[in-house]
Amino acid sequence: MKVRLAKEVAGILPSFSLGVIHYTDVTVSTSPKMLQGRINLFVESLRLEHELSQITEIAGVQHWRSAFKRLGIDPGRYRPSSEALLRRLLQGNAFFWINSAVDVNNFFSILQALPYGIYDEAQIQGDVVCRLGQAADVYQGLNGREVHMEGKLVLADELGAFGSPIVDSKRTPVSEESKQLMQVIFFHEQLTLPEREEIMGTTARMFTEINGGLVSSSYIVTG
């Protein structure tokens, strides 16, 4: 399974890239207490360092809002998933526990202030392209709503759009039965190559420490 970036996106965001990590033979379960404790400690420190009114001062939030504007997406109406998670926590809501794979994914999303996606490869058909959504790209989002992705940044396979830095679909979520996973990190343009590589390495190490399995491949997709 290959992932590529459409020319239409690269033309608008020439330094935008994706970090893609493929995992095999993972064991997804309820998050262990160690992970829960680490995440809860980070959430506490996050609330001490930032107020909700200051959220746009966080570099990752600021840069992704700027990228959305350049793509013609209103970041006030359609927020990057990382910003949505951060806002929820800074409003005093608890971290939303799903499973050990999704929880690690969401932890890194708030830690790095970057949209992260994690997908069950068994539910993906063929190769994947990151492109702008078309009129037919409508799916049931993990937020429980039908989302229309025309004009928005999406990940799509042979069946159509299934993921996005805004909200992912119910077609490809990771469950405790999932064994082969694809993780996608949406890097904004201000991150250097060494920074992107470091983020990917740190993410993959912690992900396999918690979920087992192996990294079958890891690469950065550029235009």
C-alpha positions in Angstrom: 0.0 0.0 0.0 1.5 3.3 -1.1 0.6 6.8 -0.1 1.1 9.8 -2.4 0.3 13.5 -2.3 -1.8 15.0 -5.2 -0.2 17.8 -7.2 -3.2 20.1 -6.5 -2.3 20.0 -2.8 1.4 20.4 -3.4 0.7 23.4 -5.6 -1.0 25.2 -2.7 1.2 24.0 0.1 4.6 23.2 -1.6 6.4 22.2 1.7 3.5 20.2 3.2 4.2 16.5 3.8 2.8 13.4 5.4 4.6 11.1 7.8 3.4 7.5 7.1 4.1 4.6 9.4 2.8 1.1 8.7 2.6 -1.4 11.7 2.1 -5.2 11.5 1.0 -7.7 14.1 -0.1 -5.2 16.7 -2.2 -6.0 19.8 -4.8 -3.4 20.5 -6.4 -3.4 23.9 -7.5 -1.1 26.7 -4.8 1.4 27.4 -2.5 0.3 30.2 -2.4 2.3 33.5 1.1 3.5 32.6 -0.1 5.2 29.4 -3.2 6.6 31.1 -1.0 8.1 33.8 1.4 9.7 31.4 -1.4 11.2 29.3 -3.2 12.5 32.4 0.0 14.1 33.6 0.5 15.8 30.3 -3.1 17.1 30.2 -2.5 18.6 33.7 0.7 20.4 32.5 -1.1 21.5 29.4 -3.8 23.2 31.4 -1.2 24.9 33.6 0.7 26.3 30.6 -2.2 27.4 28.4 -5.6 28.9 28.7 -8.3 28.3 26.1 -8.1 31.9 24.9 -4.4 31.4 24.1 -4.8 28.3 22.0 -4.0 30.0 18.7 -0.6 30.9 20.2 0.4 27.2 20.1 2.7 26.9 17.1 1.1 23.8 15.6 -2.4 25.2 15.9 -1.3 28.5 14.4 0.5 27.0 11.4 -2.4 24.5 10.6 -5.0 27.3 10.8 -2.9 29.2 8.3 -2.6 26.2 6.0 -6.4 25.7 6.1 -6.9 29.3 5.1 -4.6 28.8 2.1 -6.5 25.7 1.1 -9.8 27.7 1.2 -11.0 25.9 4.4 -12.5 28.1 7.2 -10.5 27.0 10.3 -13.2 28.5 12.5 -15.8 26.2 11.1 -13.7 23.2 10.3 -10.9 22.9 12.9 -7.8 20.6 12.5 -8.4 17.6 14.7 -5.4 18.4 16.9 -6.9 21.8 17.7 -10.3 20.3 18.4 -8.7 17.8 20.8 -6.7 20.6 22.5 -9.8 22.8 22.8 -11.7 20.0 24.4 -9.1 19.4 27.0 -8.5 23.2 27.8 -12.3 23.5 28.3 -11.8 21.0 31.2 -13.1 17.9 29.5 -11.4 14.6 30.3 -9.2 12.8 27.7 -11.5 10.5 25.7 -10.3 6.9 26.0 -10.8 4.6 23.1 -8.2 1.9 22.9 -4.4 1.6 23.2 -3.8 2.5 19.5 -6.1 5.4 19.2 -5.1 6.8 22.6 -1.4 6.8 21.7 -2.4 8.5 18.4 -4.4 11.2 20.2 -1.7 11.7 22.8 0.9 12.5 20.1 -1.7 14.7 18.3 -2.0 17.0 21.4 1.7 16.7 22.3 2.9 17.8 18.9 -0.2 19.9 18.0 -0.5 18.1 14.7 -3.4 16.2 13.2 -2.7 12.4 13.4 -4.8 9.6 11.8 -4.7 5.9 12.6 -6.4 3.4 10.3 -7.1 -0.3 10.0 -5.4 -1.3 6.8 -7.8 -4.2 6.3 -10.5 -1.7 5.6 -8.4 0.3 3.0 -8.7 -0.7 -0.7 -5.6 -0.1 -2.9 -3.3 2.8 -2.7 -4.0 6.0 -0.9 -3.8 9.6 -2.1 -4.0 12.8 -0.1 -6.0 15.2 -2.2 -8.8 17.8 -2.1 -12.2 16.4 -1.5 -14.7 16.0 -4.4 -18.5 16.3 -4.4 -18.9 12.5 -3.9 -16.7 12.5 -0.8 -19.3 12.2 1.9 -18.9 9.8 4.8 -20.1 9.1 8.3 -17.5 10.7 10.6 -16.3 9.4 13.9 -18.0 12.4 15.4 -21.4 10.7 14.5 -22.2 13.2 11.7 -22.4 12.9 8.0 -19.5 15.0 6.7 -19.2 16.5 3.3 -15.6 16.8 2.4 -15.7 18.6 -0.9 -12.8 21.1 -1.1 -11.3 19.8 2.1 -8.0 17.9 2.6 -8.7 14.1 2.6 -7.1 10.7 2.4 -8.8 8.5 -0.2 -8.4 5.0 -1.5 -10.2 3.2 -4.4 -13.5 3.5 -2.5 -13.3 7.2 -1.9 -12.4 9.4 1.1 -11.9 7.8 4.5 -9.6 10.2 6.4 -8.8 13.8 7.0 -7.0 16.2 9.3 -10.5 17.3 10.3 -12.3 14.1 11.1 -12.0 10.5 10.0 -14.7 8.1 8.8 -16.3 5.2 10.4 -15.1 2.9 7.6 -11.5 2.6 8.7 -11.3 2.9 12.6 -9.0 0.8 14.6 -10.5 -1.8 17.0 -9.2 -4.5 19.2 -9.4 -6.9 16.2 -7.1 -4.7 14.1 -3.7 -6.1 13.3 -2.2 -4.1 10.5 -2.4 -0.3 10.9 -1.4 2.8 9.0 -0.6 5.9 10.9 -0.5 9.3 9.1 0.9 12.5 10.6 -0.1 15.7 8.8 3.0 17.9 9.0 2.7 21.7 8.5 5.2 23.4 6.3 7.2 25.1 9.1 8.7 21.8 10.4 12.2 20.9 9.2 13.0 17.5 7.9 15.0 16.6 11.0 12.0 17.6 13.2 9.7 15.5 11.1 11.9 12.5 11.3 12.3 12.9 15.1 8.5 13.1 15.5 8.0 10.0 13.4 10.7 8.1 15.3 9.4 9.0 18.7 5.8 8.2 17.7 6.7 4.8 16.3 8.8 3.8 19.3 6.1 4.6 21.8 3.4 3.1 19.6 5.1 -0.3 19.4 6.1 -0.2 23.1 2.4 0.0 24.0 0.8 -2.0 21.2 3.6 -4.4 20.3 4.1 -5.4 16.6 6.6 -4.1 14.2 7.1 -1.0 12.0 7.0 -2.5 8.5 7.8 0.8 6.8 8.1 4.5 7.7 8.5 7.3 5.2 7.7 10.9 4.5 5.5 11.8 1.5 6.2 15.1 -0.2 4.9 16.7 -3.4 
